[in-house]
Amino acid sequence: MSAAVALIVGLGNPGDAYRGTRHNAGADFVEALLRRHGGALSSESRFFGQTARLTIAGHDVRLLIPDTFMNRSGQAVGAMAGFFKLAPPQILVAHDELDLAPGVARFKRDGGHGGHNGLRDIVRALGNATDFQRLRIGIGHPGSADRVSPYVLGRAPTAEREMTDAAIAAAADALPLLLDGDPVKAMTQLHSFSAS
């Protein structure tokens, strides 16, 4: 049994200019959970973000989409983790992943930040702890490092976006297993899915 997930964070950049961009895939996951389970976000200045509280498969879970820009995500996560006295393994961070193709999503526990500025700041805010859980949502790679920034801040074509949405839905389907404290079953179910 692993520590029960009590906080799900969806990473992205704030504002309409960034809505629907590849970099906001994590925030899109949280919004998908709200649509599925009937919740709504409210602004919480003390947590530097938009928060909600849901019951998912019998589990009480808090949701957070930081209002900070991606590279300051740790400010929001650290504030909420500190207030509710959450250990890193109780936190699931959903984020875009260049190293996975669109239509693929993977649960992961522990690991480095892989160059992701949001994860880097969360690791820092959690006292260099890396043992929080992650949902990696594939967005693909543009092919060269100098094209990454405009790529992640751009919007995907419709066919690619539909694959990402399908992977997000599959992750939402597998989430109850993770909340039940069975990450292996959750991984097995999600990792057998591919929309690509």
SELO-696779 format. One record per residue (C-alpha): residue number from 1; residue in one letter; x, y, z. Coordinates in steps of 0.5 Angstrom, whole numbers, plus 500, padded with zeros to 3 digits. Last residue first. Layout:
<sites>
[site NUM 'A' [X Y Z]];
...
</sites>
This chain:
<sites>
[site 196 'S' [496 514 438]];
[site 195 'A' [490 513 443]];
[site 194 'S' [494 509 448]];
[site 193 'F' [492 505 454]];
[site 192 'S' [495 499 457]];
[site 191 'H' [499 504 461]];
[site 190 'L' [493 506 465]];
[site 189 'Q' [491 500 467]];
[site 188 'T' [497 497 469]];
[site 187 'M' [499 504 472]];
[site 186 'A' [493 504 477]];
[site 185 'K' [494 497 479]];
[site 184 'V' [501 498 481]];
[site 183 'P' [499 504 484]];
[site 182 'D' [494 501 489]];
[site 181 'G' [493 506 495]];
[site 180 'D' [485 506 493]];
[site 179 'L' [487 513 490]];
[site 178 'L' [491 510 485]];
[site 177 'L' [486 505 483]];
[site 176 'P' [481 511 483]];
[site 175 'L' [485 515 478]];
[site 174 'A' [485 509 473]];
[site 173 'D' [479 512 469]];
[site 172 'A' [481 519 470]];
[site 171 'A' [488 517 467]];
[site 170 'A' [484 514 461]];
[site 169 'A' [480 521 460]];
[site 168 'I' [487 525 460]];
[site 167 'A' [489 520 455]];
[site 166 'A' [483 521 451]];
[site 165 'D' [484 529 451]];
[site 164 'T' [491 528 449]];
[site 163 'M' [489 524 443]];
[site 162 'E' [483 529 441]];
[site 161 'R' [489 535 442]];
[site 160 'E' [493 531 437]];
[site 159 'A' [487 531 432]];
[site 158 'T' [485 538 433]];
[site 157 'P' [492 541 432]];
[site 156 'A' [496 542 438]];
[site 155 'R' [496 549 441]];
[site 154 'G' [503 553 442]];
[site 153 'L' [506 554 449]];
[site 152 'V' [509 547 449]];
[site 151 'Y' [512 548 442]];
[site 150 'P' [514 555 442]];
[site 149 'S' [519 553 448]];
[site 148 'V' [521 547 445]];
[site 147 'R' [523 549 438]];
[site 146 'D' [531 551 441]];
[site 145 'A' [531 544 444]];
[site 144 'S' [530 540 437]];
[site 143 'G' [525 535 435]];
[site 142 'P' [518 538 437]];
[site 141 'H' [517 533 442]];
[site 140 'G' [511 529 444]];
[site 139 'I' [505 532 448]];
[site 138 'G' [505 526 453]];
[site 137 'I' [501 527 460]];
[site 136 'R' [506 525 466]];
[site 135 'L' [502 524 472]];
[site 134 'R' [506 524 478]];
[site 133 'Q' [507 522 485]];
[site 132 'F' [511 526 490]];
[site 131 'D' [518 522 492]];
[site 130 'T' [522 528 489]];
[site 129 'A' [523 532 496]];
[site 128 'N' [528 538 495]];
[site 127 'G' [525 541 501]];
[site 126 'L' [518 541 498]];
[site 125 'A' [519 548 495]];
[site 124 'R' [525 546 491]];
[site 123 'V' [522 539 488]];
[site 122 'I' [516 544 486]];
[site 121 'D' [520 549 483]];
[site 120 'R' [523 543 478]];
[site 119 'L' [517 540 477]];
[site 118 'G' [514 547 474]];
[site 117 'N' [520 548 470]];
[site 116 'H' [521 541 467]];
[site 115 'G' [528 539 465]];
[site 114 'G' [527 532 467]];
[site 113 'H' [525 534 474]];
[site 112 'G' [528 528 478]];
[site 111 'G' [524 522 480]];
[site 110 'D' [519 519 485]];
[site 109 'R' [513 516 483]];
[site 108 'K' [510 515 476]];
[site 107 'F' [503 515 473]];
[site 106 'R' [503 515 465]];
[site 105 'A' [499 518 459]];
[site 104 'V' [500 517 452]];
[site 103 'G' [495 520 447]];
[site 102 'P' [500 525 445]];
[site 101 'A' [507 522 445]];
[site 100 'L' [511 521 451]];
[site 99 'D' [518 525 452]];
[site 98 'L' [515 532 452]];
[site 97 'E' [511 531 458]];
[site 96 'D' [505 535 460]];
[site 95 'H' [504 535 468]];
[site 94 'A' [499 532 473]];
[site 93 'V' [502 533 480]];
[site 92 'L' [500 527 485]];
[site 91 'I' [501 529 492]];
[site 90 'Q' [500 524 498]];
[site 89 'P' [508 522 497]];
[site 88 'P' [510 529 498]];
[site 87 'A' [507 529 505]];
[site 86 'L' [501 533 507]];
[site 85 'K' [501 538 513]];
[site 84 'F' [494 541 510]];
[site 83 'F' [497 548 511]];
[site 82 'G' [504 546 508]];
[site 81 'A' [502 542 502]];
[site 80 'M' [498 548 500]];
[site 79 'A' [503 553 501]];
[site 78 'G' [508 548 498]];
[site 77 'V' [504 547 492]];
[site 76 'A' [502 554 490]];
[site 75 'Q' [509 557 491]];
[site 74 'G' [512 550 488]];
[site 73 'S' [509 552 481]];
[site 72 'R' [513 558 480]];
[site 71 'N' [516 556 474]];
[site 70 'M' [509 555 471]];
[site 69 'F' [506 562 472]];
[site 68 'T' [503 562 478]];
[site 67 'D' [495 561 479]];
[site 66 'P' [496 554 481]];
[site 65 'I' [491 549 479]];
[site 64 'L' [490 545 485]];
[site 63 'L' [485 540 487]];
[site 62 'R' [483 537 494]];
[site 61 'V' [481 529 495]];
[site 60 'D' [476 526 500]];
[site 59 'H' [476 519 497]];
[site 58 'G' [470 515 496]];
[site 57 'A' [471 513 489]];
[site 56 'I' [473 521 488]];
[site 55 'T' [470 526 493]];
[site 54 'L' [472 533 491]];
[site 53 'R' [475 539 494]];
[site 52 'A' [477 545 489]];
[site 51 'T' [482 550 489]];
[site 50 'Q' [485 555 484]];
[site 49 'G' [491 558 486]];
[site 48 'F' [496 562 490]];
[site 47 'F' [495 558 496]];
[site 46 'R' [493 563 501]];
[site 45 'S' [490 567 495]];
[site 44 'E' [485 561 494]];
[site 43 'S' [480 562 488]];
[site 42 'S' [475 557 487]];
[site 41 'L' [474 551 482]];
[site 40 'A' [468 548 481]];
[site 39 'G' [466 540 482]];
[site 38 'G' [461 535 479]];
[site 37 'H' [465 529 479]];
[site 36 'R' [467 528 471]];
[site 35 'R' [467 536 470]];
[site 34 'L' [472 537 476]];
[site 33 'L' [476 531 474]];
[site 32 'A' [477 534 467]];
[site 31 'E' [479 541 470]];
[site 30 'V' [484 537 474]];
[site 29 'F' [487 534 467]];
[site 28 'D' [487 540 463]];
[site 27 'A' [491 543 469]];
[site 26 'G' [496 538 467]];
[site 25 'A' [496 539 460]];
[site 24 'N' [497 546 460]];
[site 23 'H' [504 546 457]];
[site 22 'R' [500 544 451]];
[site 21 'T' [496 550 450]];
[site 20 'G' [489 550 451]];
[site 19 'R' [488 556 456]];
[site 18 'Y' [495 560 455]];
[site 17 'A' [492 566 453]];
[site 16 'D' [486 566 457]];
[site 15 'G' [490 566 463]];
[site 14 'P' [495 562 468]];
[site 13 'N' [500 558 466]];
[site 12 'G' [499 550 467]];
[site 11 'L' [500 545 472]];
[site 10 'G' [495 541 475]];
[site 9 'V' [495 539 482]];
[site 8 'I' [492 533 486]];
[site 7 'L' [492 533 493]];
[site 6 'A' [490 527 498]];
[site 5 'V' [494 521 495]];
[site 4 'A' [494 516 500]];
[site 3 'A' [501 514 502]];
[site 2 'S' [502 507 498]];
[site 1 'M' [500 500 500]];
</sites>
